[in-house]
Amino acid sequence: MDALSFALEFKDSAQPDSFKRQLAMAGQVDDMDTIPDVPELSSTLMYFYNAFFDLCTTRHNGMGIGVISWLSVRQYADYEQLDSFGVHFLHRTVKALDPIYVEHLVNESKKNQKR
């Protein structure tokens, strides 16, 4: 969840070795040591992190931001041929990341309405 929070805060999911350099080149920081380190994810966690963003495209939006349905998670897992542990882990990952992501979308929407 730290990786999602970090990516949303800095609006970038850059690779750890280039993120600080990009901020410095953009003139957004004076001291490289003040930039937080990009949380690193194992390849397995990165797979589920990316799966979450794939599944974000399945939201049903109407009067508000919809949730990612269990059926969408299941269909994604079936397509990816995940075993029962993978299905369970994917579902838990979506349930953990979704409130953070939705809160970010709501806050961004409020900021844009004030402009």
Backbone as CSV, one residue per row, in Angstrom:
resi,resn,N_x,N_y,N_z,CA_x,CA_y,CA_z,C_x,C_y,C_z
1,MET,0.816,-1.183,0.000,0.000,0.000,0.000,0.863,1.251,0.000
2,ASP,2.065,1.152,0.563,2.964,2.298,0.529,3.312,2.677,-0.897
3,ALA,3.485,1.687,-1.754,3.836,1.962,-3.146,2.708,2.717,-3.840
4,LEU,1.454,2.328,-3.604,0.323,3.025,-4.214,0.238,4.447,-3.685
5,SER,0.338,4.618,-2.392,0.285,5.963,-1.807,1.391,6.843,-2.369
6,PHE,2.590,6.280,-2.503,3.721,7.027,-3.047,3.452,7.424,-4.499
7,ALA,3.009,6.469,-5.309,2.757,6.747,-6.720,1.672,7.801,-6.893
8,LEU,0.628,7.750,-6.070,-0.449,8.727,-6.175,0.019,10.109,-5.721
9,GLU,0.814,10.149,-4.667,1.295,11.435,-4.164,2.193,12.122,-5.175
10,PHE,3.067,11.365,-5.799,4.020,11.958,-6.729,3.592,11.825,-8.185
11,LYS,2.402,11.218,-8.412,1.845,11.056,-9.755,2.857,10.436,-10.718
12,ASP,3.599,9.484,-10.213,4.619,8.851,-11.028,4.894,7.477,-10.437
13,SER,5.000,6.502,-11.299,5.383,5.176,-10.805,6.747,4.809,-11.377
14,ALA,7.603,5.819,-11.421,8.920,5.650,-12.033,9.743,4.592,-11.321
15,GLN,10.732,4.110,-12.014,11.656,3.151,-11.430,12.488,3.858,-10.363
16,PRO,12.824,3.148,-9.286,13.555,3.772,-8.184,14.833,4.477,-8.601
17,ASP,15.577,3.937,-9.559,16.854,4.529,-9.920,16.716,5.823,-10.708
18,SER,15.553,6.088,-11.284,15.417,7.291,-12.095,14.492,8.341,-11.490
19,PHE,13.718,7.971,-10.478,12.722,8.888,-9.944,13.351,10.153,-9.363
20,LYS,14.360,9.988,-8.522,15.006,11.148,-7.910,15.658,12.030,-8.970
21,ARG,16.275,11.385,-9.945,16.923,12.138,-11.025,15.891,12.962,-11.802
22,GLN,14.706,12.382,-12.055,13.664,13.100,-12.782,13.196,14.333,-12.007
23,LEU,13.005,14.189,-10.698,12.582,15.330,-9.893,13.649,16.417,-9.875
24,ALA,14.910,16.021,-9.762,15.995,16.996,-9.732,16.100,17.728,-11.063
25,MET,15.987,17.000,-12.161,16.080,17.618,-13.487,14.919,18.576,-13.732
26,ALA,13.774,18.282,-13.133,12.612,19.151,-13.302,12.694,20.375,-12.396
27,GLY,13.742,20.446,-11.574,13.912,21.575,-10.684,12.936,21.583,-9.526
28,GLN,12.385,20.428,-9.196,11.394,20.351,-8.136,12.009,20.166,-6.758
29,VAL,13.293,19.893,-6.694,13.954,19.707,-5.397,15.353,20.310,-5.447
30,ASP,15.804,20.767,-4.297,17.158,21.293,-4.189,18.113,20.250,-3.638
31,ASP,17.621,19.452,-2.700,18.463,18.481,-2.021,17.924,17.078,-2.292
32,MET,18.693,16.270,-3.000,18.254,14.914,-3.362,17.921,14.072,-2.136
33,ASP,18.571,14.347,-1.005,18.350,13.543,0.199,16.980,13.786,0.822
34,THR,16.296,14.854,0.424,14.971,15.126,0.992,13.868,14.363,0.272
35,ILE,14.196,13.727,-0.842,13.199,12.974,-1.604,13.070,11.581,-0.990
36,PRO,11.838,11.168,-0.689,11.692,9.819,-0.125,12.079,8.759,-1.151
37,ASP,12.552,7.645,-0.652,12.884,6.537,-1.535,11.610,5.915,-2.084
38,VAL,11.659,5.525,-3.332,10.528,4.855,-3.955,10.399,3.469,-3.347
39,PRO,9.206,3.130,-2.828,9.046,1.769,-2.289,9.291,0.736,-3.386
40,GLU,10.069,-0.271,-3.071,10.351,-1.306,-4.051,9.432,-2.495,-3.802
41,LEU,8.962,-3.083,-4.883,8.087,-4.242,-4.809,8.770,-5.428,-5.466
42,SER,8.551,-6.597,-4.894,9.052,-7.813,-5.533,8.300,-7.993,-6.850
43,SER,8.794,-8.839,-7.720,8.119,-9.059,-9.004,6.706,-9.608,-8.794
44,THR,6.513,-10.421,-7.762,5.176,-10.952,-7.481,4.230,-9.835,-7.059
45,LEU,4.684,-8.995,-6.132,3.827,-7.889,-5.692,3.584,-6.895,-6.821
46,MET,4.576,-6.685,-7.673,4.398,-5.783,-8.813,3.329,-6.328,-9.761
47,TYR,3.290,-7.642,-9.933,2.256,-8.260,-10.768,0.862,-7.908,-10.229
48,PHE,0.657,-8.059,-8.920,-0.648,-7.781,-8.329,-0.948,-6.287,-8.291
49,TYR,0.066,-5.467,-8.122,-0.082,-4.010,-8.174,-0.565,-3.597,-9.568
50,ASN,0.049,-4.138,-10.613,-0.370,-3.831,-11.981,-1.743,-4.408,-12.281
51,ALA,-2.035,-5.575,-11.728,-3.363,-6.168,-11.912,-4.435,-5.248,-11.338
52,PHE,-4.154,-4.632,-10.199,-5.110,-3.691,-9.610,-5.441,-2.578,-10.597
53,PHE,-4.430,-2.009,-11.239,-4.693,-0.925,-12.190,-5.407,-1.430,-13.437
54,ASP,-5.129,-2.657,-13.850,-5.907,-3.243,-14.950,-7.375,-3.334,-14.543
55,LEU,-7.617,-3.771,-13.324,-8.981,-3.947,-12.844,-9.694,-2.616,-12.592
56,CYS,-8.950,-1.547,-12.397,-9.582,-0.231,-12.222,-10.416,0.159,-13.447
57,THR,-10.066,-0.394,-14.587,-10.821,-0.068,-15.811,-12.186,-0.739,-15.844
58,THR,-12.453,-1.628,-14.905,-13.731,-2.341,-14.892,-14.753,-1.700,-13.958
59,ARG,-14.409,-0.586,-13.335,-15.340,0.075,-12.409,-16.614,0.496,-13.126
60,HIS,-17.717,0.374,-12.416,-18.988,0.905,-12.913,-19.188,2.260,-12.259
61,ASN,-19.052,3.302,-13.056,-19.191,4.655,-12.530,-20.531,5.230,-12.952
62,GLY,-21.162,5.887,-12.042,-22.441,6.536,-12.304,-22.450,7.851,-11.561
63,MET,-23.203,7.883,-10.475,-23.265,9.087,-9.653,-22.001,9.242,-8.801
64,GLY,-21.194,8.227,-8.748,-19.959,8.271,-7.977,-18.986,7.251,-8.527
65,ILE,-17.905,7.068,-7.802,-16.879,6.115,-8.225,-17.301,4.731,-7.767
66,GLY,-17.409,3.822,-8.697,-17.809,2.460,-8.373,-16.651,1.632,-7.863
67,VAL,-17.003,0.541,-7.238,-15.977,-0.378,-6.740,-15.613,-1.376,-7.838
68,ILE,-14.523,-2.056,-7.650,-14.138,-3.147,-8.542,-14.896,-4.377,-8.053
69,SER,-15.679,-4.954,-8.909,-16.528,-6.070,-8.484,-15.727,-7.357,-8.293
70,TRP,-16.259,-8.208,-7.436,-15.648,-9.508,-7.204,-15.630,-10.301,-8.504
71,LEU,-16.698,-10.169,-9.305,-16.771,-10.898,-10.568,-15.647,-10.466,-11.514
72,SER,-15.357,-9.178,-11.550,-14.249,-8.696,-12.392,-12.927,-9.293,-11.935
73,VAL,-12.734,-9.353,-10.626,-11.508,-9.946,-10.079,-11.432,-11.410,-10.474
74,ARG,-12.538,-12.099,-10.350,-12.574,-13.528,-10.678,-12.298,-13.767,-12.171
75,GLN,-12.906,-12.956,-13.027,-12.677,-13.102,-14.463,-11.217,-12.825,-14.818
76,TYR,-10.644,-11.820,-14.192,-9.234,-11.506,-14.421,-8.364,-12.687,-13.980
77,ALA,-8.667,-13.220,-12.804,-7.899,-14.357,-12.276,-8.028,-15.570,-13.185
78,ASP,-9.229,-15.812,-13.683,-9.424,-16.935,-14.606,-8.620,-16.732,-15.887
79,TYR,-8.668,-15.514,-16.422,-7.935,-15.208,-17.647,-6.430,-15.408,-17.437
80,GLU,-5.953,-14.969,-16.271,-4.523,-15.100,-15.955,-4.158,-16.497,-15.450
81,GLN,-5.137,-17.364,-15.323,-4.963,-18.739,-14.861,-4.282,-18.815,-13.493
82,LEU,-4.777,-17.976,-12.565,-4.236,-17.984,-11.211,-4.775,-19.188,-10.448
83,ASP,-3.958,-19.723,-9.565,-4.425,-20.811,-8.707,-5.287,-20.210,-7.588
84,SER,-5.805,-21.061,-6.695,-6.728,-20.570,-5.665,-6.050,-19.556,-4.739
85,PHE,-4.761,-19.751,-4.433,-4.054,-18.767,-3.623,-3.950,-17.433,-4.362
86,GLY,-3.636,-17.496,-5.657,-3.531,-16.279,-6.460,-4.843,-15.519,-6.526
87,VAL,-5.948,-16.250,-6.671,-7.275,-15.613,-6.694,-7.521,-14.915,-5.365
88,HIS,-7.253,-15.623,-4.287,-7.459,-15.052,-2.949,-6.568,-13.827,-2.746
89,PHE,-5.301,-13.919,-3.123,-4.368,-12.816,-2.937,-4.762,-11.615,-3.790
90,LEU,-5.195,-11.862,-5.018,-5.641,-10.780,-5.888,-6.851,-10.075,-5.282
91,HIS,-7.804,-10.849,-4.805,-8.998,-10.263,-4.205,-8.628,-9.417,-2.985
92,ARG,-7.758,-9.932,-2.139,-7.333,-9.183,-0.946,-6.539,-7.924,-1.328
93,THR,-5.749,-8.012,-2.381,-4.985,-6.861,-2.850,-5.923,-5.760,-3.322
94,VAL,-6.916,-6.136,-4.122,-7.893,-5.160,-4.618,-8.636,-4.526,-3.444
95,LYS,-9.063,-5.329,-2.507,-9.793,-4.807,-1.341,-8.930,-3.864,-0.500
96,ALA,-7.640,-4.104,-0.447,-6.753,-3.256,0.338,-6.408,-1.953,-0.385
97,LEU,-6.167,-2.031,-1.694,-5.741,-0.852,-2.448,-6.893,0.046,-2.869
98,ASP,-8.058,-0.534,-3.086,-9.165,0.229,-3.644,-9.583,1.435,-2.800
99,PRO,-9.734,1.308,-1.491,-10.125,2.496,-0.715,-9.092,3.630,-0.792
100,ILE,-7.823,3.277,-0.843,-6.773,4.294,-0.959,-6.888,5.005,-2.300
101,TYR,-7.090,4.236,-3.350,-7.189,4.806,-4.688,-8.444,5.661,-4.837
102,VAL,-9.567,5.180,-4.336,-10.824,5.935,-4.428,-10.717,7.240,-3.643
103,GLU,-10.128,7.184,-2.457,-9.943,8.405,-1.663,-9.107,9.418,-2.439
104,HIS,-8.069,8.933,-3.106,-7.239,9.825,-3.924,-8.064,10.459,-5.052
105,LEU,-8.876,9.660,-5.737,-9.708,10.190,-6.825,-10.685,11.245,-6.319
106,VAL,-11.290,10.998,-5.173,-12.238,11.947,-4.587,-11.521,13.247,-4.232
107,ASN,-10.359,13.145,-3.601,-9.602,14.347,-3.236,-9.166,15.135,-4.463
108,GLU,-8.724,14.446,-5.505,-8.340,15.124,-6.744,-9.530,15.825,-7.379
109,SER,-10.670,15.182,-7.341,-11.889,15.777,-7.893,-12.269,17.049,-7.131
110,LYS,-12.160,17.007,-5.813,-12.469,18.189,-4.991,-11.513,19.324,-5.299
111,LYS,-10.216,19.001,-5.459,-9.216,20.036,-5.794,-9.553,20.677,-7.131
112,ASN,-9.930,19.850,-8.111,-10.232,20.377,-9.445,-11.498,21.209,-9.456
113,GLN,-12.457,20.913,-8.597,-13.694,21.694,-8.524,-13.447,23.069,-7.941
114,LYS,-12.445,23.201,-7.078,-12.123,24.489,-6.454,-11.425,25.432,-7.401
115,ARG,-10.897,24.932,-8.473,-10.143,25.769,-9.423,-11.041,26.594,-10.279
